[in-house]
Amino acid sequence: MNLVKARETIIDFIRTKIREANVNGVVVGLSGGIDSALTAYLAVEALGHENVLGIHLPELDVTPDEDVLDATEVAGRLNIDFKIIDISGIMSSFMSSIPESDTVNVNINVNVSPLTNGNLKARIRMSVLYYYANLSDRMVIGTGNKTEMILGYYTKYGDGGVDIEPIGDLYKTEVIELSRMAGVPERIITKPPTAGLWIGQTDEEELGMSYVMLDKLFGMLLSDEDPEFINDILNISLEQIDSIIRRINVNIHKSQTPPIAFLDDAHMG
């Protein structure tokens, strides 16, 4: 990919969508990771620092201190308005109101997975971002990349609940390259990617494969290469390939609008 051209295209895309929506700018959730950092850098180039609001939404005792520091550094470098809002209290209020929550009744046999609670956190973060977007007449700018989009590796109506996805056609490895070009701090570029939904979670461990290998795999899958051939070239087991394909198929609903029961026949009598 021509990254210079990609950068120009994304910047123009952000400007165009903001102009079409006739809003004052964007709100970006700054996680302290590479995707949100690059998105913020590109948004500032497109709109000016005064039209970008960064919000970091940590959870006490879960979000690493380095993420708070990295999000703060990005905001400082870009000279954007910035807020840090701890979501622990919001999360606790939700959990204390849900009878099946593992924090409400420890005597009942509940099966609350980290993913169940993690998705709730992502949706809380989405709600806070939209609160500030509505408050200041802005759009929520997404930070998802192409690798995550293909996998469905995001929370529906959570980090997937946004108005625009400017880096959504960049593979993760291309995000890394463009981040270096844009001047994102190297420490943020090289630290292990994480959604920050539970302690110790990392993307690559959860996915069972590195982003570098995933991007190579997707390139071959999208070229309709046979799994046997991919296995020979990339040395990825057929089981791993099948697991990734299953994940894509299971999550495809995330990229589609909710199905509607069309009633054409009923309207005809």
C-alpha positions as CSV (number, residue, x, y, z in Angstrom):
1,M,0.0,0.0,0.0
2,N,1.1,3.6,-0.7
3,L,0.9,4.9,2.8
4,V,1.4,8.5,1.8
5,K,-1.7,8.2,-0.4
6,A,-3.6,6.3,2.3
7,R,-2.9,9.0,4.8
8,E,-4.1,11.7,2.5
9,T,-7.3,9.7,1.7
10,I,-8.1,9.1,5.4
11,I,-7.6,12.8,6.2
12,D,-9.8,13.9,3.4
13,F,-12.4,11.2,4.4
14,I,-12.6,12.7,8.0
15,R,-12.9,16.2,6.7
16,T,-15.6,15.3,4.2
17,K,-17.7,13.3,6.7
18,I,-17.6,16.1,9.4
19,R,-18.6,18.6,6.8
20,E,-21.4,16.5,5.5
21,A,-22.7,16.0,9.0
22,N,-22.3,19.7,9.8
23,V,-20.9,19.0,13.3
24,N,-18.2,20.7,15.3
25,G,-15.6,18.0,15.3
26,V,-15.0,14.5,16.7
27,V,-14.8,12.6,20.0
28,V,-12.2,9.9,20.1
29,G,-11.8,7.3,22.8
30,L,-8.1,7.3,23.6
31,S,-7.3,3.8,25.0
32,G,-3.5,4.3,25.2
33,G,-3.1,1.9,22.3
34,I,-1.9,2.3,18.8
35,D,-5.2,2.4,16.9
36,S,-6.7,5.2,18.9
37,A,-3.5,7.1,18.9
38,L,-3.2,7.0,15.1
39,T,-6.9,7.9,14.7
40,A,-6.3,11.0,17.0
41,Y,-3.2,12.0,15.0
42,L,-5.1,11.8,11.7
43,A,-8.2,13.6,13.1
44,V,-6.0,16.5,14.3
45,E,-4.4,16.7,10.8
46,A,-7.9,16.7,9.2
47,L,-9.7,19.1,11.6
48,G,-7.2,20.9,13.8
49,H,-6.5,20.2,17.4
50,E,-9.3,22.5,18.6
51,N,-11.9,20.2,17.0
52,V,-10.8,17.0,18.6
53,L,-11.8,15.8,22.0
54,G,-10.0,12.8,23.5
55,I,-11.5,10.8,26.3
56,H,-9.7,8.1,28.2
57,L,-12.0,5.7,30.1
58,P,-10.0,3.5,32.4
59,E,-11.3,1.1,35.0
60,L,-9.7,1.2,38.4
61,D,-7.5,-1.8,39.2
62,V,-7.9,-3.2,35.6
63,T,-6.5,-0.5,33.2
64,P,-2.7,-0.5,33.3
65,D,-1.1,2.7,34.5
66,E,0.9,2.8,31.3
67,D,-2.3,3.1,29.3
68,V,-3.4,6.1,31.3
69,L,0.1,7.7,30.8
70,D,0.2,6.9,27.1
71,A,-3.3,8.3,26.4
72,T,-2.4,11.4,28.3
73,E,0.9,11.8,26.3
74,V,-0.9,11.5,23.0
75,A,-3.4,14.2,24.0
76,G,-0.6,16.4,25.2
77,R,1.4,16.0,22.0
78,L,-1.6,16.8,19.9
79,N,-2.7,19.7,22.2
80,I,-6.3,18.4,22.2
81,D,-9.0,18.8,24.9
82,F,-8.7,15.7,27.1
83,K,-10.7,14.0,29.8
84,I,-10.1,11.0,32.0
85,I,-13.3,9.4,33.3
86,D,-13.1,6.3,35.5
87,I,-15.9,3.9,34.6
88,S,-15.6,1.8,37.7
89,G,-18.6,3.4,39.4
90,I,-20.8,3.1,36.3
91,M,-19.8,-0.6,36.0
92,S,-20.5,-1.2,39.7
93,S,-24.0,0.4,39.4
94,F,-24.8,-1.9,36.4
95,M,-23.6,-5.0,38.1
96,S,-25.3,-4.3,41.4
97,S,-28.6,-4.0,39.5
98,I,-28.3,-7.2,37.6
99,P,-29.6,-10.3,39.6
100,E,-27.4,-12.7,37.7
101,S,-24.2,-10.7,38.2
102,D,-21.4,-12.5,40.0
103,T,-21.0,-9.5,42.2
104,V,-24.5,-9.5,43.4
105,N,-25.2,-13.0,44.6
106,V,-22.2,-15.2,45.3
107,N,-24.4,-18.0,46.5
108,I,-26.0,-18.8,43.2
109,N,-24.4,-20.7,40.4
110,V,-23.7,-18.1,37.7
111,N,-21.5,-18.4,34.7
112,V,-20.3,-14.9,34.0
113,S,-17.4,-15.0,31.6
114,P,-14.8,-12.2,31.3
115,L,-16.2,-11.6,27.9
116,T,-19.7,-10.9,29.2
117,N,-18.4,-8.3,31.6
118,G,-15.9,-7.0,29.0
119,N,-18.7,-6.4,26.5
120,L,-20.6,-4.4,29.1
121,K,-17.5,-2.2,29.7
122,A,-17.2,-1.6,26.0
123,R,-20.8,-0.5,25.8
124,I,-20.4,1.8,28.8
125,R,-17.5,3.4,27.1
126,M,-19.5,3.9,23.9
127,S,-22.3,5.5,25.9
128,V,-19.9,8.0,27.6
129,L,-18.3,8.9,24.2
130,Y,-21.8,9.6,22.7
131,Y,-22.8,11.6,25.7
132,Y,-19.9,14.0,25.1
133,A,-20.5,13.9,21.3
134,N,-24.1,15.0,21.9
135,L,-23.1,17.5,24.5
136,S,-20.7,19.3,22.0
137,D,-22.4,18.5,18.7
138,R,-19.6,16.2,17.5
139,M,-19.3,12.8,15.9
140,V,-17.8,9.7,17.6
141,I,-14.8,8.6,15.5
142,G,-14.0,4.9,15.5
143,T,-10.6,3.3,15.9
144,G,-11.1,-0.1,14.5
145,N,-8.7,-1.5,11.9
146,K,-9.3,-3.9,8.9
147,T,-8.0,-7.0,10.7
148,E,-10.4,-6.5,13.6
149,M,-13.3,-5.7,11.1
150,I,-12.8,-8.9,9.2
151,L,-12.6,-11.0,12.4
152,G,-15.5,-9.2,14.1
153,Y,-13.0,-8.6,16.9
154,Y,-14.9,-5.9,18.6
155,T,-18.0,-5.4,20.7
156,K,-21.3,-4.9,18.9
157,Y,-22.7,-1.5,20.0
158,G,-19.5,-1.1,22.0
159,D,-16.3,-0.1,20.3
160,G,-18.2,-1.0,17.1
161,G,-20.8,1.7,17.9
162,V,-19.3,4.7,16.1
163,D,-20.1,7.2,13.3
164,I,-17.1,6.8,11.1
165,E,-14.2,4.3,10.9
166,P,-11.3,6.1,9.2
167,I,-8.7,3.4,9.6
168,G,-11.1,0.6,8.9
169,D,-9.4,-0.3,5.6
170,L,-5.9,-0.6,7.1
171,Y,-4.6,-3.9,8.3
172,K,-3.0,-3.9,11.7
173,T,0.4,-4.1,10.2
174,E,-0.4,-1.1,8.0
175,V,-1.6,0.8,11.1
176,I,1.9,0.2,12.6
177,E,3.6,1.5,9.5
178,L,1.4,4.6,9.2
179,S,1.7,5.3,13.0
180,R,5.5,5.5,12.6
181,M,5.0,7.9,9.6
182,A,2.6,10.0,11.6
183,G,4.9,10.3,14.6
184,V,3.0,8.2,17.2
185,P,5.4,7.4,20.1
186,E,7.3,4.2,19.5
187,R,6.4,2.9,23.0
188,I,2.8,2.9,22.0
189,I,3.5,1.3,18.7
190,T,5.4,-1.6,20.1
191,K,3.5,-2.5,23.3
192,P,1.2,-5.6,23.1
193,P,-2.3,-4.7,21.7
194,T,-5.1,-5.1,24.2
195,A,-8.8,-4.3,24.4
196,G,-8.3,-3.6,28.1
197,L,-11.5,-5.5,29.0
198,W,-9.9,-7.7,31.8
199,I,-6.6,-8.0,33.6
200,G,-3.8,-9.5,31.5
201,Q,-5.9,-9.7,28.3
202,T,-3.9,-9.3,25.0
203,D,-5.4,-9.5,21.5
204,E,-2.9,-11.9,20.1
205,E,-3.1,-14.4,23.0
206,E,-6.9,-14.3,22.7
207,L,-6.9,-14.7,18.9
208,G,-4.2,-17.4,19.1
209,M,-2.1,-15.8,16.3
210,S,0.0,-12.7,15.8
211,Y,-1.4,-9.8,13.8
212,V,1.4,-10.2,11.3
213,M,0.4,-13.7,10.6
214,L,-3.3,-12.8,10.6
215,D,-2.8,-10.1,8.0
216,K,-0.8,-12.6,5.8
217,L,-3.6,-15.1,6.2
218,F,-6.3,-12.7,5.3
219,G,-4.4,-11.6,2.2
220,M,-4.4,-15.2,1.0
221,L,-8.0,-15.9,2.1
222,L,-9.3,-12.9,0.2
223,S,-7.4,-14.1,-2.8
224,D,-9.4,-17.3,-2.6
225,E,-6.3,-19.4,-1.9
226,D,-6.9,-23.0,-0.8
227,P,-6.4,-23.7,3.0
228,E,-3.9,-26.5,2.0
229,F,-1.9,-24.0,0.0
230,I,-2.0,-21.5,2.9
231,N,-0.8,-24.2,5.3
232,D,2.2,-24.9,3.1
233,I,3.1,-21.3,2.5
234,L,2.5,-19.8,6.0
235,N,3.0,-22.9,8.1
236,I,-0.4,-22.3,9.8
237,S,-2.2,-25.5,10.8
238,L,-5.5,-26.3,9.0
239,E,-7.1,-26.3,12.5
240,Q,-5.9,-22.7,13.1
241,I,-7.2,-21.6,9.6
242,D,-10.5,-23.3,10.3
243,S,-10.8,-21.6,13.7
244,I,-10.2,-18.1,12.1
245,I,-12.7,-18.8,9.4
246,R,-15.3,-19.9,11.9
247,R,-14.7,-16.7,14.0
248,I,-15.3,-14.6,10.8
249,N,-18.5,-16.4,10.0
250,V,-19.8,-16.3,13.6
251,N,-19.2,-12.6,13.8
252,I,-20.4,-11.5,10.4
253,H,-23.6,-10.2,11.9
254,K,-21.6,-7.4,13.5
255,S,-21.0,-5.7,10.2
256,Q,-24.6,-5.9,9.0
257,T,-27.7,-4.0,9.8
258,P,-30.2,-6.0,12.0
259,P,-32.4,-8.2,9.7
260,I,-35.9,-7.0,9.1
261,A,-38.9,-9.3,8.5
262,F,-40.2,-7.8,5.3
263,L,-44.0,-8.0,5.0
264,D,-44.5,-7.5,1.2
265,D,-46.8,-10.6,0.9
266,A,-48.8,-9.5,4.0
267,H,-49.3,-6.1,2.5
268,M,-50.7,-7.7,-0.6
269,G,-53.4,-9.4,1.4
